[in-house]
Amino acid sequence: MMLKATILLVDDNENDRFLWAETIKSFGYVVQTASGGKEALQLVGKLLPDLILLDLKMPGLSGLEVSQKLRSTPRFRNIPVIMLTSSDDLGDKIKGFEQGIDDYITKEMDQPEIKMRIEAVLKRYRQSMDSNPLTHLPGNNAIQFEIAKRLENNMSLAVAYCDLDNFKAFNDAYGFMEGDRAIRLAAQVLQDAVEQFGNRDDFVGHIGGDDFIFLTTPQKADVICRAALKAFESQIKRIYPDHDVQRGYFVAIGRQGKKEKFPIMSMSIAVVTNRNRPLTSLAEISRIASELKKLAKSKTGNVFVVDRRHGDN
């Protein structure tokens, strides 16, 4: 099961608090409630919620004052806050944004819009907290969330694990700045291929180092892989000195501590799908992908391997 986001709902009106809680629960979130700002600040440290829905007008500590205290506390400053208000006053909204409010929900909004706004804020929060600083792609938390979401909803799924062959030797030979260029290139060709040949809701993530992942449907996986590998093979040569490209290899220190010849960097992709058999967990996907990666890396050049086995094999 996908881990559900926990939302802390803060409203001093008991009836409103009950109605808001039931609405948010109907969206599939876990809801904890507080009847005022002081109680909310006490609960935040225990719950560390994924998002706070905060009533603007409350006795004692107002919503803006609670938000100000959260933003001044390093442990809590990144928790997203959506303000609940019956007011559509621009001045209130400006003050809220100045205090770090991420969005507003008014009590006149219909449920689909409320759900959309909550989802949008949570998505931005996950991506901003988890994105890779080099490629700006979503990281491991977002990757796991996206895979879990697709598994939970029984969606048609292809999970493609991608990494670079001979990257460490290249990084050692030419330095980390050139290594960073290669990683950014890999990220770009994967994004371009997915954008051009994939589906609207496909996903590209950066696991770390020279390891990437993209999520698509089984019908799109092959064409995306071919496009990405073709682009990488063509463009990676621009990073190397001309003499290395001409001779087709570069020299670096190998694992035995001696100089060795290494081929021009290439990309290997292992694709796990639920086309022929069900996938039930991230652990299962990782296990199958590990087997496929060994197969892909046993081949030379830019290669992708797709798991086409059936469940009884």
N, C-alpha and C positions, 0 to 999 in steps of 0.2 A: 504493500500500500504506500502511496505517496504521503509524505509527511505534510500534514495540513498546517497552514500558517495560523499562528495565534494572534488574535486581535484583542487589545485592551480597550474596552468601551467605557468612557467616562461621561456621566450625565447625572445631574443632581435630581432630575425629575424621575420618580420611580416608574411612572407609566411610560414615559418616553424611553427610558432605559430598557424596559421590557420589550417594547415594540422594535427598537433598534437592534437589540440582541437577537430577537427572532428573525429579523430580516437578514442579519449578517450570517447567522447559522444556516439559513436557507441557501446561502452561496457556497457552503461547504467549509467554512472556517471554524476554528475553535475560538470561542468568545469567553473572555473574563471581564467582569464589570467592576466599576468603582463608582461610588456615589458623590465623589467630589475630588478636587485637586489634591488635597493632602493625602487622601487614601490612595490616589493614583500614583503619587510619587513613592509611597511606601511599597506598592505592588510592583512597580517597574523593575526594581532590583531583584525581586524574587522570580518574576515571570520572564524578563527580557523578551517582551513581545515582538513580533515581526512588524507590527503597525499599531498606532494608537489613534482611536477615534475620540476626539476631544470636544466637548460642548464648549462653545464660546462664552456664553453668559452663565456663570455659576457664582453662588455666594462664596465668601472666603477667597480662595484662589481662583481667579478667572482662567479661562482656557489659555489666553495669551500669557499669563503669568506662569502657568504650568509649563507651557512650551519654552518660555525663556529659561526656566530652571533646568529643563531637560537639555537644552542646547548649551548650557554653561557647565554641564557635567560630562567629562570626556567619555565615560562608559556608555552614556545614553544619547549623545549628541547626534548619532547617525540613525537612530530609530525614526522612521518616517511618521509624520503626524498629519492627519486629515482633520480639519475643523468642522464640527457640526454646528450649523447655525440656521436660524429662521430669518436672519437678516441678509439682504442682498446689497448692503451698503458698501460702496467701493472703499470708503475710508477704513472700515473694519478689515477688509480683505488685504489692503496695502499694509496695515499694521501687522496682520498675521504673517504675510510673506516676509516682512522685515524681521520677524521673530523666528523664521525658519519653518513656517508651515508649508507642507508640500502640496496641499490642495484643499478645496472647500467642498462640502456637500451640504446643500440646503434641504430643508425638510419637505420642500415642494417637488423635489426630483423624483422621477419614477425609478423603480427598482433596477431595470436594465442599466440605466445611466449610473446609478450608485455602484452597482457591481463592476461596471467598466472602469470607473474612476479608482476604485480600490485595487483592482487588478493592475491597472497602469502604474500606480504608485509602487506597489509591491515589485513589479517587474523592473522598474527603474532602480529601486533600492538594491535588488539582488545583483543586477548588472554592474552598478557603480561600486558595490562592495567587493565584487568578485572578478572584475575585468582585469585582464593581463595588461600591465603598464606598457609593454612593448608593442603589442598588436591591437590592444583595446578590444579584444574578443572576450566573451564571457568565459569564466574559469570553471573550476571543478564543481562548485556548488550549483551553479546554473546548469551545467551539463547534467549532473545527476537529477536535478529537478525536471529538466526537459525530457530525459529518458523515462523517468518514473511517471510523468504525466501521460506519455504516450502508451506505456505499458498498462497503466491503470484504466485508460479509456479504450483499450483493445484496438489501437490504431495500427494501420499498416506501417511497418517500420523497417528501415535499413540504417544500421549504425556503422559508420565508416571510421576506423581508426587509422590515422595517417602519421608517418614519421619519416625523417630524412636519413638516408643511408650515407655513411661516412661523414656525418656532421661533426662529430667530436674531433676527428683528424683534421677536418677543414678549420674548425675553430682554433685548434692548437697551432696550425700552420700559419694562418692569416690573421689571427687575433679576434677578440670578441666583437669588435665593431663590424667586421665583415660577417661574422657569425650572425649578428643581429640582422644584417641585411638579408641573409638567407632565410631567417625565420620570418621576417616581414614579407618576403617574396612568397614563401609557402602560404602564409595567411591570406595574401592577396589573391593568389591563383585559386585557392579553395573557395574564397568568397565569390570571386567572379564566376566560377563554374556553377556554384550553387544558385547564384542569382540568375544566371542566363538559362540554365537547364533544369533547375529544380522547381519546387512548389513554393507558394507564397509563405507558408509557415515552416519551411525548412530552417535548420539551425546550424551554425558553425561555432565551435568553441575551441579554446586553447587550453589543453591539459597542462602544459608547462614545457619549457625547453623547446625541443623540436617535435613535440607530440601534439597532434591536433585531432579533432573529431568533427564530423558533420552528420546530421540526422536528416534523412529524406525518406522517400518511399521506395520499395524494392524496384518498381518500374523505372525510377529515375536514376538509380545508383550507378549503373554501368556508364551511362552517357556523361554523368558528372565526373566520374573517375577518369574517363578517357580525356575529357576536356582539361581537367586539372593537371594530369600527368603530361599532356602534350605542351601545355603552357609552361609548366615548370622546367621540362627538359629544354625548351627553347630559351627561356629567360635566365636560367641559373648560370649559363655560360658567361653572361655579362659581368658576373661577380669575379670571375677568375682572370688572372693575367692571360694575355693572348697565347703565350708560349705553352701554358698548361692546357689550354683548350685545344691547341693544335696537336699536341702529343697525346691528349686524351686521358691524362692522369696528373696528379700532383704528388709531391714528396712530403711526407710528414713522419714524425716519430710514432711507431706502432706500439702495441701493448707490451712487446718484449723489450722496449727501450731502444730499438734500432730503427734506422730510416727505412721506410717502406713506400711503395707506390700505391696510391689510392685512386680509384676511378673518380671521375667527375661526379659530384653529389647527385643523388637521385631520390625519388620519393616512393615509398611502399605504402599501400593501402589495403587494409583487411576489412571486409564488409560482412557484417552479421545481419541477417534478415529473418523476419517471421513469415516469409512467403511460403515455405514448405513445412515449417514446424513452429509451434508457439514458443515465445520467449516470455519468461516469467519474472526475471530479476536482473538487476545490474550485474550481480556476481556471475550469473550464467552467461550473459553477453560478454563479460570480460574474459571468462575462461575460453569461450569459443574464439574470440578475437585473438587471444594469445597464441592459440594453435595456428590460426590463419596467418598471423604476422610472421611466424617462423617459416611458413611455406613461402610467403611473399619475399622474405629476405634471402631465401635460398636461391632465388632467381636474380639475374643481373638486370640492371637498368630500372626504369620507371615501371612499376608493376602494381596491379591490383588483383586481389583474390577475393571471390565472393563465395560464401558458404551456401552451397546448393543442396546439402544433404537433407533428408527427410527425418522426421522425429524418431523413426524406428531404426535408423542407421547408427 
